[in-house]
C-alpha cells in the first residue's frame, strides 16, 4: 500500500518525469528513457533512466534535477551513489531517476526489467 505524504501536492507527476528527462537530455545525458510504471510497481509511478558521459557530468545532471525539484516543490526522498557517480539514484517518491555510467547501464539493463512498461514521450518537438 502506498502512503501519500502531505506536501506532495504536484498532481501531474508525468509532467514532472518529462521535465526531469528533458533536464537529463539538455545536460548531455545519452539514451534518456522515461517509463510509466503505474499499475506495474508499488515502488514508484515513473522511472527516468539515462547514461552519463563522465562522473562530473553525472553529478551535474543529478544536481540540476535536485534544483528543479526544489524549484517546483518536489522534495527528494533520497540520493544514492553521488560520491562514486557511476550510478546515481534520485528518488522523488513518484519519480525515480537512475543516472548511469555506460557500463553500469548496460550491466543492470533496467529497461529489460520493466519491459512491459509503456514509454513516455518526453522529447520536445522540433518547433518548440
Backbone torsions as a table, in degrees:
resi	resn	phi	psi	omega
1	UNK	NA	135.4	-178.4
2	UNK	-92.7	133.4	178.1
3	UNK	-98.1	126.7	177.4
4	UNK	-87.1	121.9	-179.3
5	UNK	-85.0	136.6	174.2
6	UNK	-62.5	142.9	-179.1
7	UNK	95.6	-14.5	176.7
8	UNK	-88.1	79.8	-168.4
9	UNK	-106.2	8.0	178.3
10	UNK	-79.7	109.1	-175.0
11	UNK	-73.9	-16.7	-174.9
12	UNK	-113.1	78.7	-178.2
13	UNK	-71.0	-25.1	175.8
14	UNK	-63.0	-43.0	178.5
15	UNK	-65.1	-37.2	176.1
16	UNK	-62.2	-44.8	177.7
17	UNK	-61.4	-39.2	178.2
18	UNK	-63.0	-44.7	179.8
19	UNK	-65.9	-36.2	176.4
20	UNK	-63.7	-42.7	177.2
21	UNK	-62.3	-40.9	178.9
22	UNK	-65.2	-38.0	176.1
23	UNK	-61.1	-44.7	178.4
24	UNK	-58.5	-47.5	-179.5
25	UNK	-65.3	-45.8	-179.3
26	UNK	-62.3	-24.3	-179.4
27	UNK	-103.5	29.6	169.7
28	UNK	70.9	20.4	171.1
29	UNK	-74.1	153.6	-178.2
30	UNK	-110.2	156.6	173.3
31	UNK	49.7	55.9	-178.3
32	UNK	-79.3	127.2	-179.0
33	UNK	-129.7	136.8	174.9
34	UNK	-123.7	130.7	-177.7
35	UNK	-124.8	142.9	178.5
36	UNK	-94.4	109.6	-177.4
37	UNK	-101.0	6.9	179.2
38	UNK	-58.1	129.8	-178.4
39	UNK	84.0	-9.9	179.5
40	UNK	-110.9	-20.9	-176.3
41	UNK	-137.8	140.8	173.9
42	UNK	-91.7	-2.7	-175.5
43	UNK	-88.7	-41.7	-176.5
44	UNK	-155.1	166.1	177.9
45	UNK	-94.4	-36.5	-178.0
46	UNK	-135.1	146.7	174.1
47	UNK	-127.8	135.9	175.1
48	UNK	-115.5	127.8	-178.3
49	UNK	-124.6	133.9	178.2
50	UNK	-150.1	164.7	-179.4
51	UNK	-114.0	128.9	176.4
52	UNK	-92.0	164.1	-176.1
53	UNK	-102.5	-14.5	178.0
54	UNK	-164.0	165.5	179.1
55	UNK	-63.4	-37.2	178.8
56	UNK	-64.3	-44.7	-179.7
57	UNK	-66.6	-40.2	179.3
58	UNK	-60.9	-45.2	177.6
59	UNK	-63.6	-41.1	-179.3
60	UNK	-61.3	-42.4	178.2
61	UNK	-63.7	-45.5	178.6
62	UNK	-60.5	-43.4	179.3
63	UNK	-59.4	-44.9	-178.5
64	UNK	-65.8	-37.9	177.4
65	UNK	-64.0	-42.1	178.4
66	UNK	-64.1	-41.0	176.3
67	UNK	-60.9	-45.5	179.9
68	UNK	-62.1	-44.6	178.0
69	UNK	-56.6	-43.0	178.0
70	UNK	-65.1	-40.7	179.7
71	UNK	-59.4	-37.8	-176.4
72	UNK	-100.3	5.2	174.4
73	UNK	83.9	19.0	175.9
74	UNK	-97.2	114.6	179.8
75	UNK	-76.3	141.6	174.8
76	UNK	-86.4	134.6	178.7
77	UNK	-81.4	-43.9	177.7
78	UNK	-161.5	158.9	173.3
79	UNK	-131.1	128.9	179.7
80	UNK	-125.6	146.0	173.3
81	UNK	85.4	9.5	-174.8
82	UNK	-64.2	-38.5	-176.2
83	UNK	-63.1	-49.9	-178.9
84	UNK	-79.8	-31.2	177.8
85	UNK	55.4	39.5	170.6
86	UNK	-102.3	-23.3	174.8
87	UNK	-157.2	105.3	176.9
88	UNK	-101.9	130.2	175.5
89	UNK	-110.4	125.5	176.8
90	UNK	-116.6	118.5	-174.0
91	UNK	-109.8	109.7	174.9
92	UNK	-100.0	20.8	-177.1
93	UNK	73.6	-73.3	-177.8
94	UNK	-81.7	-14.6	175.1
95	UNK	-131.9	123.5	177.2
96	UNK	-115.6	132.3	-176.2
97	UNK	-114.0	134.7	174.6
98	UNK	-119.1	117.4	176.8
99	UNK	-112.2	110.4	-172.5
100	UNK	-107.0	149.3	157.8
101	UNK	-73.5	150.8	-171.7
102	UNK	-51.4	-48.7	-175.9
103	UNK	-65.0	-31.7	178.7
104	UNK	-75.4	-36.6	176.8
105	UNK	-61.8	-45.2	179.9
106	UNK	-65.3	-40.5	-177.1
107	UNK	-67.1	-47.3	-175.1
108	UNK	-83.0	-25.7	173.0
109	UNK	40.9	59.8	-177.9
110	UNK	-62.9	-26.6	177.4
111	UNK	-61.7	-34.8	177.1
112	UNK	-67.8	-40.1	178.0
113	UNK	-57.9	-40.7	-178.5
114	UNK	-108.3	39.8	-176.4
115	UNK	-58.7	-27.2	-179.4
116	UNK	-82.7	-10.8	-175.2
117	UNK	-76.1	137.2	175.8
118	UNK	-70.6	143.3	176.2
119	UNK	-84.0	147.0	179.7
120	UNK	-103.3	126.6	177.7
121	UNK	-74.2	124.4	-175.5
122	UNK	-124.6	-16.8	-175.0
123	UNK	-67.0	142.3	176.0
124	UNK	-71.8	149.0	175.7
125	UNK	-70.2	160.8	-179.2
126	UNK	-58.7	-30.2	-177.8
127	UNK	-84.9	-10.3	-177.3
128	UNK	-79.4	NA	NA
